[in-house]
């Protein structure tokens, strides 16, 4: 199908982008376009204005800032997963990025676009939540920083206002941590039925001292598996501790039922995949 008619602007600064959003009552932001363009083609959305962020160079790239790794929202999945800083200090994010869709999508889709889209089946929200990422948001009143735990609010809903955009994502360093992203989908390159993001800090004696675990598609937003984390900390790294902790994976979840899977099947997957992810990380 052909999209409905719309106006189009391609600003070169964040300030210009915010001004364009303020000047319209019905605008959509174009990042990578991997989610927006199909919706436009099917006329499930018919905005009067498209604000293309592709011309804003300050929104791309990876840099160090003290004890954080900062990633511009318009950095593509491909560039994130291959970046040496990300691979060394935020390895779990690189793991998850490598599972996103297919190479074509990873070359066009962006980290910020995916996170702002807030699809609960998207792979990166659970990683950002598990790793206590911070989201830097730009709007008419300036910049504000939002913890990942507060950013996602509901299906496809975030704290972003109509005249705000996501500028960058700040990740603490997890240098030397063990990590893995375990994903189960119906067909290759499809959305996750369920996925589990795991990052573990293990001391020289083999004891798990810190654990970060996030769940994909087990509720209306990404979910932090705090029960699994608590069950892992203080335990000796091994199969027994991994299997025992995985039994806590469904605590605090509200798994949906849809055409891909019933809720009880997703709960089963969450426990199995959590065990696999912890073992793979170890």
C-alpha positions as CSV (number, residue, x, y, z in Angstrom):
1,X,0.0,0.0,0.0
2,X,0.9,3.7,-0.3
3,X,1.2,5.8,2.8
4,X,-1.2,8.8,3.3
5,X,0.3,12.2,2.4
6,X,2.5,13.8,5.0
7,X,4.9,16.7,5.3
8,X,8.6,15.9,5.8
9,X,11.5,17.7,7.6
10,X,15.1,16.6,8.1
11,X,16.6,18.8,10.9
12,X,20.3,19.0,11.5
13,X,20.2,19.6,15.3
14,X,18.2,18.3,18.2
15,X,16.9,21.8,18.8
16,X,15.5,22.0,15.2
17,X,13.9,18.6,15.7
18,X,12.2,19.6,18.9
19,X,11.0,22.8,17.3
20,X,9.4,20.8,14.4
21,X,7.7,18.5,16.9
22,X,6.3,21.5,18.8
23,X,5.0,23.0,15.6
24,X,2.8,20.0,14.8
25,X,-0.2,18.4,16.5
26,X,0.4,15.1,14.8
27,X,4.1,14.3,14.1
28,X,6.1,11.1,14.1
29,X,9.8,10.7,14.6
30,X,11.7,8.7,12.0
31,X,14.8,7.0,13.3
32,X,15.8,3.8,11.5
33,X,12.3,3.4,10.2
34,X,12.1,-0.4,10.6
35,X,8.9,-0.1,12.7
36,X,7.5,3.2,11.4
37,X,7.6,2.6,7.7
38,X,5.5,-0.6,7.6
39,X,2.9,1.1,9.8
40,X,2.8,4.0,7.4
41,X,2.5,1.7,4.4
42,X,-0.5,-0.1,6.0
43,X,-2.0,3.3,7.0
44,X,-2.2,2.2,10.6
45,X,-0.8,5.6,11.2
46,X,-1.3,8.7,9.1
47,X,0.7,11.6,10.7
48,X,0.7,15.0,9.2
49,X,4.5,15.4,9.7
50,X,7.5,13.1,9.7
51,X,10.6,14.4,11.5
52,X,13.6,12.5,10.2
53,X,16.5,12.4,12.7
54,X,19.0,11.0,10.1
55,X,20.6,14.4,9.6
56,X,21.6,14.9,13.2
57,X,25.2,13.8,13.5
58,X,25.3,14.4,17.3
59,X,22.9,11.5,17.8
60,X,25.3,8.9,16.4
61,X,28.3,7.2,17.8
62,X,29.7,5.5,21.0
63,X,31.9,7.3,23.5
64,X,33.3,7.0,27.0
65,X,32.1,9.3,29.7
66,X,33.7,8.5,33.1
67,X,32.3,5.2,34.3
68,X,29.7,5.1,31.6
69,X,29.6,4.1,27.9
70,X,27.3,6.6,26.0
71,X,25.6,5.5,22.8
72,X,23.8,8.0,20.5
73,X,20.2,7.1,19.9
74,X,20.7,7.1,16.1
75,X,23.6,4.6,16.2
76,X,22.6,1.5,14.2
77,X,22.3,-2.0,15.7
78,X,25.2,-3.1,13.4
79,X,27.5,-0.3,14.7
80,X,26.6,-1.0,18.3
81,X,27.2,-4.7,18.1
82,X,30.6,-4.2,16.4
83,X,31.9,-1.3,18.6
84,X,34.9,-2.3,20.7
85,X,33.9,-0.2,23.7
86,X,30.5,-1.9,23.7
87,X,32.0,-5.3,23.4
88,X,34.4,-4.7,26.2
89,X,32.3,-2.9,28.7
90,X,28.7,-3.6,27.8
91,X,29.0,-7.1,26.3
92,X,25.4,-8.1,27.0
93,X,24.2,-5.3,24.7
94,X,26.4,-6.6,21.9
95,X,25.0,-10.1,22.5
96,X,21.4,-8.9,22.1
97,X,22.1,-6.7,19.2
98,X,23.5,-9.7,17.2
99,X,20.0,-11.3,17.5
100,X,18.0,-8.4,16.2
101,X,16.1,-9.3,13.0
102,X,18.5,-9.7,10.0
103,X,21.6,-7.9,8.7
104,X,19.5,-5.6,6.5
105,X,17.5,-4.4,9.5
106,X,20.6,-4.2,11.8
107,X,22.2,-1.9,9.2
108,X,19.2,0.5,9.2
109,X,17.5,0.1,12.5
110,X,18.8,2.2,15.5
111,X,19.2,1.5,19.2
112,X,17.2,4.6,20.2
113,X,14.5,3.9,17.7
114,X,14.0,0.4,19.0
115,X,13.9,1.5,22.6
116,X,11.6,4.4,22.0
117,X,9.2,2.2,20.0
118,X,8.9,0.1,23.3
119,X,7.6,-3.1,21.8
120,X,7.6,-5.6,24.7
121,X,8.9,-8.2,22.2
122,X,11.8,-6.0,21.2
123,X,15.2,-7.4,22.4
124,X,16.9,-4.3,23.7
125,X,14.6,-3.0,26.4
126,X,15.3,-6.0,28.7
127,X,19.0,-5.4,28.3
128,X,18.7,-1.7,29.2
129,X,16.6,-2.5,32.2
130,X,18.9,-5.2,33.5
131,X,21.9,-3.0,33.1
132,X,20.4,0.1,34.8
133,X,20.8,2.2,31.7
134,X,19.9,5.9,31.7
135,X,18.0,7.6,28.9
136,X,18.8,11.2,28.0
137,X,15.7,12.9,26.7
138,X,15.7,16.2,24.8
139,X,12.7,18.5,24.8
140,X,11.7,22.2,24.7
141,X,12.6,22.6,28.4
142,X,16.1,21.1,27.9
143,X,17.6,17.7,28.7
144,X,16.5,15.3,31.4
145,X,17.8,11.8,32.4
146,X,15.4,9.0,32.9
147,X,16.3,5.6,34.5
148,X,15.4,2.6,32.4
149,X,13.2,1.4,35.2
150,X,11.0,4.5,34.6
151,X,11.3,4.8,30.9
152,X,8.9,2.0,29.8
153,X,5.3,2.5,30.8
154,X,3.1,0.2,28.8
155,X,2.7,-1.4,25.4
156,X,4.5,0.9,22.9
157,X,4.4,3.6,25.6
158,X,7.3,5.5,27.2
159,X,7.8,8.7,29.2
160,X,8.7,10.6,26.0
161,X,6.4,13.6,25.5
162,X,5.0,14.6,22.1
163,X,7.7,17.2,21.7
164,X,10.6,15.1,23.1
165,X,13.1,12.8,21.5
166,X,15.6,10.2,22.9
167,X,19.1,11.6,22.4
168,X,21.4,9.0,24.0
169,X,21.6,6.0,26.2
170,X,24.1,5.7,29.1
171,X,25.3,2.3,30.2
172,X,27.4,1.7,33.3
173,X,30.6,-0.3,32.6
174,X,30.4,-4.0,33.2
175,X,34.0,-4.8,32.3
176,X,34.9,-8.4,33.0
177,X,31.3,-9.5,33.6
178,X,30.0,-12.7,32.1
179,X,26.9,-12.3,29.9
180,X,24.5,-14.0,27.5
181,X,21.2,-13.2,25.6
182,X,19.1,-16.3,25.1
183,X,16.2,-15.8,22.7
184,X,13.4,-18.1,21.5
185,X,11.3,-17.2,18.4
186,X,8.9,-19.0,16.2
187,X,10.9,-18.5,13.0
188,X,14.3,-17.1,12.2
189,X,14.4,-13.3,12.4
190,X,11.0,-13.1,14.1
191,X,10.2,-11.2,17.3
192,X,11.0,-12.9,20.5
193,X,8.4,-15.2,22.0
194,X,10.5,-14.9,25.2
195,X,14.1,-13.9,25.7
196,X,16.4,-13.6,28.7
197,X,19.3,-11.1,29.2
198,X,21.9,-12.2,31.8
199,X,25.0,-10.4,33.2
200,X,26.9,-11.9,36.1
201,X,29.9,-10.8,38.1
202,X,31.8,-13.9,39.4
203,X,34.8,-13.6,41.8
204,X,38.0,-15.6,41.6
205,X,36.6,-18.3,43.8
206,X,33.7,-18.9,41.5
207,X,31.0,-17.2,43.6
208,X,28.4,-15.0,41.9
209,X,28.7,-11.6,43.6
210,X,26.3,-9.6,41.4
211,X,23.6,-10.6,38.9
212,X,21.5,-8.6,36.4
213,X,18.6,-10.4,34.6
214,X,16.0,-9.0,32.3
215,X,13.0,-10.6,30.5
216,X,11.7,-9.9,27.1
217,X,8.0,-10.3,26.2
218,X,6.8,-11.5,29.6
219,X,4.6,-8.4,30.2
220,X,3.5,-5.1,28.7
221,X,7.1,-3.8,29.3
222,X,10.5,-5.3,29.8
223,X,10.8,-6.9,33.2
224,X,13.7,-7.1,35.7
225,X,13.9,-10.7,37.1
226,X,14.8,-9.7,40.6
227,X,13.9,-13.1,42.0
228,X,16.4,-14.8,39.8
229,X,19.1,-12.2,40.7
230,X,18.6,-12.7,44.4
231,X,18.7,-16.5,44.0
232,X,22.0,-16.3,42.1
233,X,24.0,-13.9,44.3
234,X,26.2,-15.6,46.8
235,X,25.9,-19.0,45.1
236,X,28.7,-21.0,43.6
237,X,28.6,-20.7,39.8
238,X,27.4,-24.0,38.4
239,X,24.5,-25.9,36.9
240,X,22.7,-26.5,40.2
241,X,22.6,-22.8,41.1
242,X,21.5,-21.9,37.6
243,X,18.6,-24.4,37.5
244,X,17.4,-23.4,41.0
245,X,17.5,-19.6,40.2
246,X,15.6,-20.2,36.9
247,X,12.6,-21.4,38.9
248,X,12.1,-17.8,40.0
249,X,11.9,-16.4,36.4
250,X,8.1,-16.0,36.3
251,X,7.9,-14.0,39.6
252,X,6.3,-10.6,38.9
253,X,5.5,-11.3,35.3
254,X,2.3,-11.2,33.3
255,X,3.0,-13.2,30.3
256,X,0.6,-12.5,27.4
257,X,-1.3,-15.0,25.3
258,X,-1.4,-14.4,21.6
259,X,-1.1,-16.2,18.2
260,X,2.5,-17.2,18.9
261,X,2.1,-18.7,22.4
262,X,-0.2,-19.0,25.4
263,X,0.8,-17.5,28.7
264,X,1.6,-20.8,30.4
265,X,3.9,-21.8,27.6
266,X,5.7,-18.4,27.9
267,X,6.1,-19.0,31.6
268,X,7.7,-22.4,30.8
269,X,10.0,-20.8,28.3
270,X,11.0,-18.2,30.7
271,X,12.2,-20.8,33.2
272,X,14.0,-22.9,30.6
273,X,15.6,-20.0,28.8
274,X,16.8,-18.4,32.1
275,X,18.6,-21.6,33.1
276,X,20.2,-21.8,29.6
277,X,21.2,-18.1,29.7
278,X,22.8,-18.3,33.1
279,X,24.7,-21.5,32.2
280,X,25.8,-19.9,28.9
281,X,27.0,-16.8,30.7
282,X,28.9,-18.9,33.2
